[in-house]
Amino acid sequence: MTTNSILLENISSDELKNLIEKSVSEAISKIPKSTGKTTEVEQPISQPEAIRFLGKSRQTLISWRKKNIISAHKMGGRIFYLKSELLNALK
């Protein structure tokens, strides 16, 4: 059985500061190191940009969307696409 106890000591503000710094440093050292890769949020592209990107007609893009060949996203009543999703649909 574990019991919690409180130990009060008289320590200087410098000693308290050092204890806190040591505790924080130990906690930080236990955090896994980053791979250096940052996750970037992909910017959506408009329908005209998607048409240019794919090299297809507007009607083809609409047809593919209705057939669920490609995914579309709506924001503020406008339709947008993600290049990664368009590329995956072409595979």
N, CA, C and O atoms as a MOPAC input file, in Angstrom:
PM7 MOZYME 1SCF
protein

 N      0.85300 1    -1.17700 1     0.00000 1
 C      0.00000 1     0.00000 1     0.00000 1
 C      0.89400 1     1.23400 1     0.00000 1
 O      1.84500 1     1.33000 1     0.77600 1
 N      0.57200 1     2.18000 1    -0.88800 1
 C      1.34000 1     3.40800 1    -0.98000 1
 C      0.62800 1     4.50300 1    -0.20900 1
 O     -0.58400 1     4.68700 1    -0.32500 1
 N      1.40100 1     5.21900 1     0.57300 1
 C      0.82200 1     6.35200 1     1.29200 1
 C      1.52000 1     7.61800 1     0.84200 1
 O      2.72300 1     7.61900 1     0.58100 1
 N      0.77500 1     8.67000 1     0.75700 1
 C      1.34300 1     9.97300 1     0.40100 1
 C      1.68200 1    10.71600 1     1.66800 1
 O      0.88900 1    10.78300 1     2.60600 1
 N      2.86800 1    11.27000 1     1.67800 1
 C      3.24600 1    12.05900 1     2.84300 1
 C      3.79600 1    13.39100 1     2.36100 1
 O      4.26800 1    13.52200 1     1.23200 1
 N      3.72400 1    14.35400 1     3.22800 1
 C      4.21900 1    15.68800 1     2.92100 1
 C      5.42700 1    15.93700 1     3.80000 1
 O      5.39200 1    15.76000 1     5.01800 1
 N      6.50200 1    16.35700 1     3.13900 1
 C      7.72000 1    16.66300 1     3.86200 1
 C      8.01100 1    18.14200 1     3.66100 1
 O      8.19200 1    18.60000 1     2.53200 1
 N      8.05500 1    18.86300 1     4.72600 1
 C      8.33900 1    20.28800 1     4.65500 1
 C      9.76900 1    20.53400 1     5.10500 1
 O     10.19200 1    20.08000 1     6.16800 1
 N     10.50000 1    21.25800 1     4.27500 1
 C     11.87200 1    21.61400 1     4.61200 1
 C     12.07400 1    23.09700 1     4.38000 1
 O     11.35700 1    23.72700 1     3.60300 1
 N     13.03600 1    23.62600 1     5.05000 1
 C     13.42900 1    25.00500 1     4.79700 1
 C     14.49000 1    24.98100 1     3.70000 1
 O     15.60500 1    24.50200 1     3.90500 1
 N     14.12000 1    25.51100 1     2.52200 1
 C     15.10800 1    25.60400 1     1.44800 1
 C     15.07400 1    27.02400 1     0.89300 1
 O     14.07200 1    27.73200 1     0.98800 1
 N     16.17100 1    27.40100 1     0.33000 1
 C     16.25700 1    28.75800 1    -0.21800 1
 C     15.52900 1    28.80200 1    -1.56500 1
 O     15.21500 1    27.77200 1    -2.16000 1
 N     15.28000 1    30.00500 1    -2.01200 1
 C     14.61500 1    30.15900 1    -3.30900 1
 C     15.49700 1    29.62600 1    -4.43500 1
 O     14.98400 1    29.10500 1    -5.42500 1
 N     16.82800 1    29.75000 1    -4.29500 1
 C     17.74000 1    29.21100 1    -5.31000 1
 C     17.67800 1    27.68200 1    -5.33900 1
 O     17.69000 1    27.08200 1    -6.41400 1
 N     17.61100 1    27.05700 1    -4.17400 1
 C     17.50800 1    25.59500 1    -4.11700 1
 C     16.18300 1    25.12200 1    -4.73000 1
 O     16.14500 1    24.11900 1    -5.44300 1
 N     15.11600 1    25.84500 1    -4.45000 1
 C     13.81800 1    25.50600 1    -5.02100 1
 C     13.85300 1    25.64700 1    -6.54600 1
 O     13.33400 1    24.80100 1    -7.27500 1
 N     14.46900 1    26.72200 1    -7.00600 1
 C     14.59800 1    26.94900 1    -8.43600 1
 C     15.37000 1    25.80400 1    -9.08400 1
 O     14.96300 1    25.29200 1   -10.12700 1
 N     16.48500 1    25.40000 1    -8.47000 1
 C     17.29100 1    24.30000 1    -9.00600 1
 C     16.51700 1    22.98400 1    -9.02200 1
 O     16.61800 1    22.21900 1    -9.98100 1
 N     15.75200 1    22.71700 1    -7.97900 1
 C     14.94100 1    21.49500 1    -7.93300 1
 C     13.89400 1    21.48200 1    -9.05000 1
 O     13.66800 1    20.45700 1    -9.69400 1
 N     13.27300 1    22.61800 1    -9.26200 1
 C     12.26100 1    22.72100 1   -10.32200 1
 C     12.90700 1    22.53600 1   -11.69300 1
 O     12.39000 1    21.80100 1   -12.53400 1
 N     14.04900 1    23.21000 1   -11.91600 1
 C     14.75400 1    23.07600 1   -13.19600 1
 C     15.16200 1    21.62600 1   -13.45400 1
 O     15.02800 1    21.13400 1   -14.57400 1
 N     15.65100 1    20.95300 1   -12.43600 1
 C     16.06600 1    19.55900 1   -12.57300 1
 C     14.85800 1    18.68100 1   -12.90900 1
 O     14.94300 1    17.81900 1   -13.78400 1
 N     13.75200 1    18.89400 1   -12.22700 1
 C     12.54200 1    18.10500 1   -12.47400 1
 C     12.01100 1    18.31800 1   -13.88800 1
 O     11.61300 1    17.36600 1   -14.56000 1
 N     12.00800 1    19.56500 1   -14.33100 1
 C     11.53000 1    19.88000 1   -15.67900 1
 C     12.46800 1    19.27400 1   -16.72100 1
 O     12.00600 1    18.71200 1   -17.71400 1
 N     13.77300 1    19.38000 1   -16.50800 1
 C     14.74800 1    18.80600 1   -17.44100 1
 C     14.57900 1    17.29400 1   -17.55200 1
 O     14.64200 1    16.73900 1   -18.64900 1
 N     14.36800 1    16.63400 1   -16.42700 1
 C     14.15800 1    15.18400 1   -16.43900 1
 C     12.87800 1    14.82900 1   -17.19000 1
 O     12.85600 1    13.87000 1   -17.96100 1
 N     11.83000 1    15.58600 1   -16.97100 1
 C     10.56500 1    15.33000 1   -17.65400 1
 C     10.70500 1    15.53200 1   -19.16000 1
 O     10.18400 1    14.74100 1   -19.94600 1
 N     11.40600 1    16.59000 1   -19.55900 1
 C     11.60500 1    16.87900 1   -20.98500 1
 C     12.44200 1    15.78200 1   -21.63500 1
 O     12.17300 1    15.38900 1   -22.77000 1
 N     13.45200 1    15.28500 1   -20.92600 1
 C     14.31500 1    14.25100 1   -21.50400 1
 C     13.56500 1    12.94500 1   -21.75400 1
 O     14.01400 1    12.12100 1   -22.55100 1
 N     12.44200 1    12.74700 1   -21.09100 1
 C     11.64000 1    11.53300 1   -21.27700 1
 C     10.68100 1    11.62800 1   -22.46500 1
 O     10.08400 1    10.62800 1   -22.86400 1
 N     10.53600 1    12.81100 1   -23.02000 1
 C      9.66300 1    12.99900 1   -24.17800 1
 C     10.37100 1    12.44600 1   -25.40300 1
 O     11.53500 1    12.77100 1   -25.63900 1
 N      9.67600 1    11.59800 1   -26.20500 1
 C     10.32100 1    11.04800 1   -27.40800 1
 C     10.78100 1    12.15900 1   -28.33900 1
 O     10.11500 1    13.18400 1   -28.48900 1
 N     11.92400 1    11.93500 1   -28.95700 1
 C     12.49000 1    12.92000 1   -29.87800 1
 C     11.67400 1    12.97800 1   -31.15400 1
 O     11.16700 1    11.95900 1   -31.62400 1
 N     11.55100 1    14.15000 1   -31.70400 1
 C     10.82900 1    14.36400 1   -32.95400 1
 C     11.67000 1    13.87000 1   -34.11200 1
 O     12.89900 1    13.90600 1   -34.05700 1
 N     10.99800 1    13.40200 1   -35.17400 1
 C     11.70500 1    12.95800 1   -36.37000 1
 C     12.12700 1    14.13600 1   -37.23100 1
 O     12.83000 1    13.96000 1   -38.22600 1
 N     11.70400 1    15.33100 1   -36.85600 1
 C     12.03700 1    16.51300 1   -37.63100 1
 C     11.02900 1    16.79300 1   -38.72300 1
 O     11.06400 1    17.85300 1   -39.34800 1
 N     10.13400 1    15.85700 1   -38.95800 1
 C      9.11500 1    16.05100 1   -39.98000 1
 C      7.92400 1    16.77300 1   -39.35800 1
 O      7.43500 1    16.39100 1   -38.29500 1
 N      7.47800 1    17.79600 1   -40.02100 1
 C      6.30000 1    18.50100 1   -39.54900 1
 C      5.12900 1    18.12700 1   -40.42800 1
 O      5.27600 1    17.92400 1   -41.63300 1
 N      3.99000 1    18.04100 1   -39.82600 1
 C      2.79300 1    17.71200 1   -40.57400 1
 C      2.19800 1    19.00400 1   -41.11100 1
 O      1.80100 1    19.89000 1   -40.35400 1
 N      2.14500 1    19.08900 1   -42.42200 1
 C      1.58500 1    20.28400 1   -43.03100 1
 C      0.13200 1    20.02800 1   -43.39100 1
 O     -0.23000 1    18.94400 1   -43.84700 1
 N     -0.67900 1    21.02600 1   -43.18400 1
 C     -2.07400 1    20.93300 1   -43.55400 1
 C     -2.17500 1    21.23100 1   -45.04100 1
 O     -1.69700 1    22.25700 1   -45.52500 1
 N     -2.80900 1    20.30600 1   -45.75000 1
 C     -2.94400 1    20.47600 1   -47.19100 1
 C     -3.99200 1    21.54000 1   -47.49700 1
 O     -5.09800 1    21.51800 1   -46.95700 1
 N     -3.62900 1    22.45600 1   -48.36000 1
 C     -4.53800 1    23.52700 1   -48.74000 1
 C     -5.51900 1    23.02500 1   -49.79900 1
 O     -5.10300 1    22.41000 1   -50.78000 1
 N     -6.79500 1    23.27600 1   -49.61600 1
 C     -7.76200 1    22.86800 1   -50.63500 1
 C     -7.61000 1    23.71000 1   -51.89700 1
 O     -7.16100 1    24.85500 1   -51.84500 1
 N     -7.99000 1    23.12300 1   -53.03200 1
 C     -7.95400 1    23.86400 1   -54.29400 1
 C     -9.37700 1    24.00000 1   -54.82600 1
 O    -10.23100 1    23.15400 1   -54.56100 1
 N     -9.62000 1    25.05200 1   -55.56500 1
 C    -10.95300 1    25.32300 1   -56.10600 1
 C    -11.24900 1    24.38800 1   -57.27300 1
 O    -10.36800 1    23.67300 1   -57.75100 1
 N    -12.48600 1    24.40300 1   -57.71800 1
 C    -12.87400 1    23.56100 1   -58.84600 1
 C    -12.09200 1    23.90800 1   -60.11300 1
 O    -11.60000 1    22.99300 1   -60.77400 1
 N    -11.95100 1    25.18800 1   -60.48600 1
 C    -11.13800 1    25.50600 1   -61.66900 1
 C     -9.68400 1    25.02900 1   -61.53800 1
 O     -9.08400 1    24.57600 1   -62.51300 1
 N     -9.12700 1    25.13500 1   -60.32800 1
 C     -7.75600 1    24.65200 1   -60.11200 1
 C     -7.69000 1    23.13300 1   -60.27100 1
 O     -6.73000 1    22.60700 1   -60.83300 1
 N     -8.70700 1    22.43200 1   -59.77700 1
 C     -8.75800 1    20.96900 1   -59.90000 1
 C     -8.85900 1    20.56100 1   -61.36500 1
 O     -8.23700 1    19.58400 1   -61.78100 1
 N     -9.63300 1    21.29800 1   -62.14500 1
 C     -9.78100 1    21.01700 1   -63.57900 1
 C     -8.42300 1    21.16200 1   -64.27400 1
 O     -8.03500 1    20.30800 1   -65.07100 1
 N     -7.70600 1    22.24300 1   -63.96700 1
 C     -6.37700 1    22.45200 1   -64.55100 1
 C     -5.39200 1    21.38100 1   -64.08300 1
 O     -4.58900 1    20.87600 1   -64.86900 1
 N     -5.46300 1    21.04300 1   -62.80000 1
 C     -4.55800 1    20.06200 1   -62.21900 1
 C     -4.73300 1    18.68500 1   -62.87600 1
 O     -3.75500 1    18.00000 1   -63.17400 1
 N     -5.99100 1    18.29600 1   -63.09600 1
 C     -6.27000 1    16.98700 1   -63.68900 1
 C     -6.18500 1    16.99200 1   -65.21500 1
 O     -5.97900 1    15.95200 1   -65.84100 1
 N     -6.34500 1    18.17200 1   -65.79700 1
 C     -6.36200 1    18.26400 1   -67.24900 1
 C     -7.63200 1    17.67600 1   -67.83400 1
 O     -7.62000 1    17.12800 1   -68.93600 1
 N     -8.71300 1    17.78800 1   -67.10600 1
 C    -10.01300 1    17.25800 1   -67.52700 1
 C    -11.01100 1    18.39700 1   -67.63900 1
 O    -10.74500 1    19.52200 1   -67.21500 1
 N    -12.16800 1    18.08600 1   -68.21800 1
 C    -13.21200 1    19.10400 1   -68.35900 1
 C    -13.99000 1    19.25200 1   -67.04800 1
 O    -13.92600 1    18.39600 1   -66.16600 1
 N    -14.71500 1    20.34400 1   -66.95000 1
 C    -15.56000 1    20.58800 1   -65.78500 1
 C    -16.58900 1    19.48400 1   -65.65300 1
 O    -16.84800 1    19.00400 1   -64.55000 1
 N    -17.18300 1    19.07300 1   -66.77900 1
 C    -18.20500 1    18.03000 1   -66.75400 1
 C    -17.63500 1    16.69600 1   -66.26100 1
 O    -18.30200 1    15.96300 1   -65.53100 1
 N    -16.39100 1    16.38400 1   -66.66600 1
 C    -15.75000 1    15.14600 1   -66.20000 1
 C    -15.55500 1    15.19200 1   -64.69400 1
 O    -15.80900 1    14.20800 1   -64.00000 1
 N    -15.10900 1    16.32100 1   -64.19600 1
 C    -14.90500 1    16.48100 1   -62.75900 1
 C    -16.21400 1    16.28600 1   -62.00400 1
 O    -16.25100 1    15.58500 1   -60.99300 1
 N    -17.28300 1    16.90100 1   -62.48800 1
 C    -18.59500 1    16.76800 1   -61.84500 1
 C    -19.07200 1    15.31800 1   -61.91400 1
 O    -19.58900 1    14.78300 1   -60.93400 1
 N    -18.89600 1    14.69000 1   -63.07000 1
 C    -19.30200 1    13.29700 1   -63.23900 1
 C    -18.54800 1    12.37700 1   -62.27900 1
 O    -19.14900 1    11.50200 1   -61.65400 1
 N    -17.23600 1    12.57400 1   -62.16200 1
 C    -16.43500 1    11.76100 1   -61.25600 1
 C    -16.86700 1    11.96100 1   -59.80600 1
 O    -16.86400 1    11.02100 1   -59.01200 1
 N    -17.23600 1    13.19300 1   -59.47300 1
 C    -17.69200 1    13.48100 1   -58.11000 1
 C    -19.00200 1    12.76000 1   -57.82400 1
 O    -19.17000 1    12.18500 1   -56.74800 1
 N    -19.93300 1    12.78500 1   -58.77800 1
 C    -21.23000 1    12.11800 1   -58.59400 1
 C    -21.08400 1    10.60300 1   -58.50600 1
 O    -21.85700 1     9.93600 1   -57.81700 1
 N    -20.08100 1    10.06000 1   -59.21300 1
 C    -19.83000 1     8.61300 1   -59.19700 1
 C    -18.92200 1     8.19900 1   -58.03200 1
 O    -18.54100 1     7.03400 1   -57.92100 1
 N    -18.58200 1     9.15300 1   -57.17100 1
 C    -17.69300 1     8.93200 1   -56.02000 1
 C    -16.30700 1     8.44000 1   -56.42600 1
 O    -15.65300 1     7.71900 1   -55.67300 1
 N    -15.86900 1     8.82600 1   -57.60300 1
 C    -14.50500 1     8.51800 1   -58.03300 1
 C    -13.53400 1     9.46600 1   -57.33900 1
 O    -12.42400 1     9.08000 1   -56.97000 1
 N    -13.96300 1    10.69600 1   -57.16900 1
 C    -13.17000 1    11.68700 1   -56.43500 1
 C    -14.00700 1    12.26200 1   -55.30400 1
 O    -15.23700 1    12.23500 1   -55.34500 1
 N    -13.32800 1    12.77600 1   -54.30600 1
 C    -14.00000 1    13.39500 1   -53.15900 1
 C    -13.99000 1    14.90600 1   -53.29600 1
 O    -13.03500 1    15.49500 1   -53.80300 1
 N    -15.05200 1    15.51100 1   -52.84200 1
 C    -15.14700 1    16.97300 1   -52.82600 1
 C    -15.51200 1    17.41100 1   -51.41600 1
 O    -16.11100 1    16.65900 1   -50.64700 1
 N    -15.14300 1    18.62300 1   -51.10000 1
 C    -15.42300 1    19.18400 1   -49.77700 1
 C    -16.11000 1    20.52700 1   -49.97500 1
 O    -15.75100 1    21.29100 1   -50.87000 1
 N    -17.09400 1    20.80800 1   -49.13900 1
 C    -17.80800 1    22.07900 1   -49.23600 1
 C    -17.41600 1    22.98000 1   -48.08100 1
 O    -17.37400 1    22.57000 1   -46.92100 1
 N    -17.12800 1    24.23600 1   -48.44400 1
 C    -16.84300 1    25.26700 1   -47.44400 1
 C    -17.51600 1    26.54200 1   -47.90000 1
 O    -17.22700 1    27.05500 1   -48.98100 1
 N    -18.39900 1    27.04300 1   -47.08800 1
 C    -19.07100 1    28.29100 1   -47.41900 1
 C    -19.84500 1    28.23400 1   -48.72800 1
 O    -19.91800 1    29.22300 1   -49.45700 1
 N    -20.42400 1    27.07000 1   -49.02400 1
 C    -21.21900 1    26.92400 1   -50.23400 1
 C    -20.39400 1    26.70200 1   -51.49300 1
 O    -20.95300 1    26.60100 1   -52.58500 1
 N    -19.07100 1    26.62400 1   -51.35800 1
 C    -18.19400 1    26.39800 1   -52.51500 1
 C    -17.57900 1    25.00700 1   -52.40500 1
 O    -17.40700 1    24.47700 1   -51.30800 1
 N    -17.25600 1    24.43700 1   -53.53300 1
 C    -16.68400 1    23.09400 1   -53.58000 1
 C    -15.16900 1    23.19000 1   -53.74600 1
 O    -14.66500 1    23.94600 1   -54.57700 1
 N    -14.46700 1    22.41600 1   -52.94400 1
 C    -13.01000 1    22.36800 1   -52.98800 1
 C    -12.54400 1    20.92800 1   -53.04200 1
 O    -13.28400 1    20.00700 1   -52.69700 1
 N    -11.30000 1    20.74500 1   -53.48200 1
 C    -10.69300 1    19.43200 1   -53.59200 1
 C     -9.31900 1    19.45400 1   -52.94200 1
 O     -8.72500 1    20.51600 1   -52.75400 1
 N     -8.81800 1    18.26800 1   -52.60100 1
 C     -7.45500 1    18.12600 1   -52.10100 1
 C     -6.65000 1    17.39900 1   -53.16600 1
 O     -7.07500 1    16.36000 1   -53.67100 1
 N     -5.47600 1    17.94900 1   -53.51000 1
 C     -4.65700 1    17.35400 1   -54.56500 1
 C     -4.32100 1    15.90200 1   -54.27100 1
 O     -4.31800 1    15.06800 1   -55.17700 1
 N     -4.03700 1    15.59200 1   -53.00300 1
 C     -3.68000 1    14.20900 1   -52.64800 1
 C     -4.83200 1    13.25500 1   -52.94200 1
 O     -4.61000 1    12.13000 1   -53.39100 1
 N     -6.06400 1    13.70300 1   -52.68900 1
 C     -7.23100 1    12.85700 1   -52.96900 1
 C     -7.45000 1    12.70600 1   -54.46600 1
 O     -7.84900 1    11.63800 1   -54.93100 1
 N     -7.19300 1    13.76500 1   -55.22400 1
 C     -7.33000 1    13.68700 1   -56.67600 1
 C     -6.29600 1    12.70500 1   -57.24200 1
 O     -6.61900 1    11.89900 1   -58.11500 1
 N     -5.06700 1    12.77200 1   -56.75200 1
 C     -4.02700 1    11.87600 1   -57.21800 1
 C     -4.34700 1    10.42400 1   -56.86700 1
 O     -4.13000 1     9.52800 1   -57.68300 1
 N     -4.85800 1    10.18500 1   -55.66200 1
 C     -5.23500 1     8.83400 1   -55.25000 1
 C     -6.36200 1     8.28200 1   -56.12600 1
 O     -6.38700 1     7.08700 1   -56.42000 1
 N     -7.28000 1     9.12800 1   -56.53700 1
 C     -8.39700 1     8.68700 1   -57.37000 1
 C     -7.92500 1     8.27000 1   -58.75800 1
 O     -8.56500 1     7.44500 1   -59.41100 1
 N     -6.81000 1     8.83600 1   -59.21200 1
 C     -6.28500 1     8.50800 1   -60.54000 1
 C     -5.52400 1     7.18700 1   -60.55900 1
 O     -5.25300 1     6.64600 1   -61.63100 1
 N     -5.18500 1     6.67600 1   -59.41600 1
 C     -4.38800 1     5.42700 1   -59.34500 1
 C     -5.22800 1     4.22000 1   -59.67500 1
 O     -4.72500 1     3.09600 1   -59.66400 1

